[in-house]
């Protein structure tokens, strides 16, 4: 930031996500569903990343741990009205829910359920910012953004089963260089590599209607957004 220039004022309504892919997928869904642009979609960042290692440090300067560490300060922003949180459930949905719930409790939020509701969680205490939490993919299963996006593939698509077969074959042969945790990433990006525009980003694939923005999981997510931000 140029010397002497003040940082932009925080938005009154914010949605926190783990990374740029989440950000672009949500922007694309909001555009397709004509969600009013009354909130910002933000990727929390650690300050002062090492510029010379910016690509290598991306995972350590953003992501779930960075988001959680900054949550208390974010909730104390004086003009904050509504804060949404979208994070991956990863391998243990309840552990991820507890991690978010504990941070919210530390910030004064009570009456948080022991497990996430299927429709996403929204809470509006009288003297604190309104909050909402969505665990990717659907608040009920372990997984990540890429699992959510896989549900946007049209049900009659003929390439996705072939992508599943290819991924399974290379895993059985021990040729995969990714860990089992990242299998959903390998699968969705294999499928995207076979489209008319090979390798398009997930958000762009929604905009191009390669992925269906009207699938049940997308409609449920947008319904949660609308309720959280009171549209």
PyMOL commands that set and color helices and strands:
alter all, ss='L'
color gray80, all
select helices_A, chain A and resi 20-32+51-53+58-61+64-69+71-75+93-106+145-150+159-172+180-193+202-207+216-228
alter helices_A, ss='H'
color red, helices_A
select strands_A, chain A and resi 13-17+40-43+82-88+121-123+130-136
alter strands_A, ss='S'
color yellow, strands_A
deselect
rebuild
show_as cartoon
